[in-house]
Amino acid sequence: MRNWAHSLILTLGLLAAPAVATPPQVVWITDALFAQNDEVVLVLRTIGDNHGSHFTTQTDTFLLTVDRADGGLRAVAPVERVVDHHLGEPEIDKTTFTPIDGAVNPYAVRAELNAAPLADPVVTDWQLARIAPDSLQVVEGEEVTHRIGFDALRAQLAASVRQTRDLLPVLHGPIPGAEPDPESIDFARECATDAVYARFEMDQTPPAMARMICEDREAGGVSTYWVTVPAVGG
């Protein structure tokens, strides 16, 4: 069995390791569809943070209530904050759940809103999202059915990222440039799109949601967002 002396030696060795072995602080965002009703879509958002360490991961989880009509946020609530330190040593490893004010149970919110469960859809050939020179588009075959210009897309992303981060500020740092910044994303160069969620309605074409994957080339993080894309002519 490993004793405390072995653990102390390991810890001191890590502290004395060359600075070059320390990774940069990287923060990334991952969105996942969670539920829907006639008015809103619920999205679970996690913000990961490595604290500039190989052995630490902070995970902040939020529930976003997104208006189906315009993509605006009706509500943002914290769900959970967890910091995991994992060195492979039972005497040192620790997972901490931080109490947070106003935390919600997403399953309880889903039931309260009478919202049906929803999961990220598979990517299909007949309906895709794509990045055009000046916009994000949803296409069916050769027809562009939904479109959002980069300025509106940037504003939508910036608002949602700002609101989630305002609820739970970073614990470690912040180190300038570590966090995703929608204001500085070059959509044409740093982002790709794949899956589309579009709800069928008989008498109209409602907004769609598209999954966008963006790489922060400076910080190294890769973030995944679900964004609302208005119907063309809608």
C-alpha positions as CSV (number, residue, x, y, z in Angstrom):
1,M,0.0,0.0,0.0
2,R,1.3,3.4,-0.8
3,N,2.0,5.5,2.3
4,W,1.9,9.2,3.0
5,A,5.7,9.5,2.3
6,H,5.2,8.2,-1.2
7,S,2.4,10.6,-1.8
8,L,4.5,13.5,-0.5
9,I,7.4,12.6,-2.8
10,L,5.0,12.5,-5.7
11,T,3.5,15.9,-4.8
12,L,6.9,17.5,-4.4
13,G,8.0,16.0,-7.7
14,L,5.1,17.5,-9.5
15,L,5.7,20.9,-7.9
16,A,9.4,20.7,-8.9
17,A,8.6,19.6,-12.5
18,P,9.9,21.9,-15.3
19,A,7.5,24.7,-16.1
20,V,7.5,23.6,-19.7
21,A,5.5,20.5,-18.6
22,T,2.7,22.7,-17.3
23,P,-0.1,23.0,-19.9
24,P,-1.8,26.4,-20.6
25,Q,-5.1,27.1,-19.0
26,V,-7.8,25.9,-21.4
27,V,-11.6,26.6,-21.1
28,W,-14.1,25.0,-23.3
29,I,-17.9,25.0,-23.7
30,T,-20.1,22.0,-24.6
31,D,-23.8,22.3,-25.3
32,A,-26.3,19.4,-25.5
33,L,-30.0,19.5,-26.3
34,F,-32.0,18.3,-23.3
35,A,-35.8,19.0,-23.7
36,Q,-38.4,20.9,-25.7
37,N,-42.0,22.1,-25.7
38,D,-44.0,24.4,-28.0
39,E,-42.2,27.5,-26.7
40,V,-38.7,26.7,-25.6
41,V,-35.7,24.3,-26.0
42,L,-33.7,23.4,-22.9
43,V,-30.0,23.1,-23.4
44,L,-27.5,21.7,-20.9
45,R,-24.2,23.7,-21.1
46,T,-21.0,22.6,-19.5
47,I,-18.0,24.8,-19.2
48,G,-14.8,22.9,-18.6
49,D,-11.5,24.4,-17.2
50,N,-8.2,22.5,-16.7
51,H,-6.9,25.2,-14.3
52,G,-3.6,25.1,-16.3
53,S,-2.9,21.5,-15.0
54,H,-2.8,18.0,-16.4
55,F,-4.5,16.8,-13.2
56,T,-7.5,19.1,-12.7
57,T,-10.8,19.5,-14.4
58,Q,-13.5,22.0,-13.3
59,T,-16.9,21.4,-14.8
60,D,-19.7,24.0,-14.4
61,T,-23.1,23.0,-15.7
62,F,-26.0,25.3,-16.6
63,L,-29.5,24.9,-17.9
64,L,-30.4,27.3,-20.7
65,T,-34.0,28.0,-21.6
66,V,-33.9,29.1,-25.2
67,D,-36.9,30.8,-26.9
68,R,-37.8,28.8,-30.0
69,A,-38.9,31.9,-31.9
70,D,-35.8,34.0,-31.8
71,G,-33.1,32.1,-29.9
72,G,-33.1,34.5,-27.0
73,L,-32.4,33.2,-23.5
74,R,-35.5,33.2,-21.3
75,A,-33.6,31.9,-18.4
76,V,-30.2,30.6,-17.4
77,A,-29.7,28.7,-14.2
78,P,-26.7,26.9,-12.6
79,V,-26.9,23.2,-12.1
80,E,-23.6,22.1,-10.6
81,R,-20.0,23.0,-10.1
82,V,-17.4,20.2,-9.7
83,V,-13.7,20.4,-9.4
84,D,-11.8,17.1,-9.8
85,H,-8.1,16.6,-8.9
86,H,-6.9,13.3,-10.2
87,L,-3.2,12.3,-9.8
88,G,-3.8,8.6,-9.6
89,E,-3.0,8.6,-5.9
90,P,-5.9,7.9,-3.5
91,E,-4.3,10.0,-0.8
92,I,-4.3,13.1,-3.0
93,D,-7.2,12.6,-5.4
94,K,-10.2,14.7,-4.5
95,T,-13.5,15.6,-6.1
96,T,-15.3,18.7,-4.7
97,F,-18.9,19.7,-5.3
98,T,-19.2,23.4,-4.6
99,P,-22.6,24.6,-3.2
100,I,-24.1,27.3,-5.4
101,D,-27.1,29.5,-4.9
102,G,-30.1,29.1,-7.2
103,A,-29.0,25.6,-8.5
104,V,-31.8,23.8,-10.3
105,N,-32.5,20.2,-11.1
106,P,-32.8,20.0,-14.9
107,Y,-35.1,17.0,-14.7
108,A,-37.5,18.9,-12.3
109,V,-37.5,21.9,-14.7
110,R,-38.3,19.6,-17.6
111,A,-41.2,18.2,-15.8
112,E,-42.4,21.6,-14.6
113,L,-42.4,22.8,-18.2
114,N,-44.0,19.6,-19.5
115,A,-41.1,19.4,-22.0
116,A,-40.4,16.3,-23.9
117,P,-36.9,14.8,-23.7
118,L,-34.6,15.8,-26.5
119,A,-31.1,14.6,-27.5
120,D,-28.6,15.8,-30.1
121,P,-29.7,14.4,-33.5
122,V,-27.5,12.4,-35.8
123,V,-26.0,14.1,-38.8
124,T,-28.0,13.5,-42.0
125,D,-27.2,14.0,-45.7
126,W,-30.5,15.6,-46.5
127,Q,-30.4,18.5,-44.0
128,L,-27.1,20.1,-43.0
129,A,-25.7,23.2,-41.5
130,R,-22.8,24.9,-43.3
131,I,-20.6,28.0,-42.9
132,A,-20.9,30.4,-45.9
133,P,-18.7,33.4,-46.4
134,D,-21.0,35.7,-44.4
135,S,-23.5,33.5,-42.6
136,L,-24.4,30.1,-41.1
137,Q,-26.9,28.3,-43.3
138,V,-29.2,25.3,-43.0
139,V,-29.7,23.6,-46.3
140,E,-32.0,20.8,-47.6
141,G,-30.5,19.5,-50.8
142,E,-29.5,22.7,-52.6
143,E,-32.1,24.9,-51.0
144,V,-31.1,27.3,-48.2
145,T,-34.0,27.0,-45.7
146,H,-32.5,28.9,-42.7
147,R,-29.8,31.6,-42.4
148,I,-28.2,33.8,-39.8
149,G,-25.6,36.5,-40.6
150,F,-22.3,36.5,-38.7
151,D,-23.1,39.7,-36.8
152,A,-26.4,38.3,-35.4
153,L,-24.7,34.9,-34.7
154,R,-21.9,36.6,-32.8
155,A,-24.4,38.6,-30.7
156,Q,-26.5,35.5,-29.9
157,L,-23.4,33.5,-28.8
158,A,-21.9,36.4,-26.9
159,A,-25.1,37.0,-24.9
160,S,-25.5,33.4,-23.9
161,V,-21.8,32.9,-22.9
162,R,-21.8,36.1,-20.9
163,Q,-24.9,35.2,-19.0
164,T,-23.7,31.7,-18.1
165,R,-20.3,33.0,-17.0
166,D,-21.8,35.8,-15.0
167,L,-23.6,33.2,-12.9
168,L,-20.4,31.3,-12.0
169,P,-17.2,33.3,-12.6
170,V,-14.0,31.3,-13.1
171,L,-12.3,29.9,-10.0
172,H,-8.7,29.8,-11.3
173,G,-7.4,32.9,-12.9
174,P,-8.8,34.1,-15.2
175,I,-5.8,33.9,-17.5
176,P,-6.3,36.4,-20.4
177,G,-7.2,34.6,-23.5
178,A,-8.1,31.3,-21.9
179,E,-11.9,31.6,-22.1
180,P,-13.9,31.2,-25.3
181,D,-14.7,34.7,-26.6
182,P,-17.5,34.8,-29.3
183,E,-16.6,38.4,-30.0
184,S,-13.3,37.3,-31.5
185,I,-14.3,34.1,-33.3
186,D,-13.5,34.0,-37.0
187,F,-16.5,31.8,-38.0
188,A,-15.2,31.1,-41.5
189,R,-11.8,30.0,-40.3
190,E,-12.3,28.6,-36.8
191,C,-15.7,26.9,-36.9
192,A,-17.5,24.0,-38.6
193,T,-21.1,22.8,-38.5
194,D,-22.8,19.5,-38.7
195,A,-26.1,18.5,-37.0
196,V,-29.4,20.3,-37.4
197,Y,-32.5,20.1,-35.2
198,A,-35.6,21.4,-37.0
199,R,-39.0,20.9,-35.6
200,F,-41.7,20.1,-38.2
201,E,-44.8,22.3,-38.2
202,M,-47.6,22.0,-40.8
203,D,-48.4,25.7,-41.4
204,Q,-45.0,27.4,-41.1
205,T,-41.2,26.8,-41.1
206,P,-40.0,27.5,-37.6
207,P,-36.4,28.4,-36.7
208,A,-33.9,25.6,-36.7
209,M,-31.0,24.9,-34.4
210,A,-27.6,24.1,-35.7
211,R,-24.6,22.6,-33.9
212,M,-21.4,24.6,-34.4
213,I,-17.9,23.5,-33.3
214,C,-15.3,26.2,-32.9
215,E,-11.6,25.9,-32.1
216,D,-9.7,28.6,-30.2
217,R,-6.4,28.5,-32.1
218,E,-4.6,30.6,-29.4
219,A,-5.8,28.9,-26.3
220,G,-6.4,25.4,-27.8
221,G,-9.9,24.8,-26.6
222,V,-12.7,23.3,-28.7
223,S,-16.2,24.4,-27.9
224,T,-19.6,23.1,-29.2
225,Y,-22.6,25.4,-29.4
226,W,-26.2,25.0,-30.3
227,V,-27.4,28.2,-32.1
228,T,-30.8,29.3,-33.3
229,V,-31.1,29.9,-37.1
230,P,-34.1,31.8,-38.4
231,A,-36.0,30.5,-41.4
232,V,-35.4,32.3,-44.7
233,G,-38.2,34.8,-45.1
234,G,-39.4,34.2,-41.6
